[in-house]
């Protein structure tokens, strides 16, 4: 659902956002996305937010947990960065250990 909303938003901005999409890096559970946003639409900050949202949604769709490996500014660095490069992992969730019930000790 979020991908649909992002696609509609992208179309509405008239080409002001460019994304590589989610790309496998070749390492187990590791992925990459490079996203650029026009400066008047938020530049690097918006690019980071959109890329992170895409990555989180991607991991959730695969019943995995999003973990950031590396983030760096991208695009035109003459002014504030206009993009972001995000490398992330989608790892299996860690099962929460269930504590054994504590026996009640009768009061003496």
CORGISUL-V213651 format. One record per backbone hydrogen bond with DSSP energy under -1.0 kcal/mol. CO is the residue of the C=O (numbers start at 0). NH is the residue of the N-H. If there is no record, write none. Layout:
co | nh
CO | NH
CO | NH
This chain:
co | nh
0 | 4
1 | 5
2 | 6
3 | 7
4 | 8
5 | 9
6 | 10
7 | 11
8 | 12
10 | 13
15 | 37
17 | 35
22 | 31
26 | 29
28 | 89
29 | 24
30 | 87
31 | 22
32 | 85
33 | 19
34 | 83
35 | 17
37 | 40
37 | 42
38 | 41
41 | 44
41 | 45
42 | 46
43 | 47
44 | 48
45 | 49
46 | 50
47 | 51
48 | 52
49 | 53
50 | 54
51 | 55
52 | 56
53 | 57
54 | 58
55 | 59
56 | 60
58 | 63
59 | 62
64 | 90
66 | 88
69 | 86
71 | 84
73 | 82
80 | 43
81 | 36
82 | 73
83 | 34
84 | 71
85 | 32
86 | 68
86 | 69
87 | 30
88 | 66
90 | 64
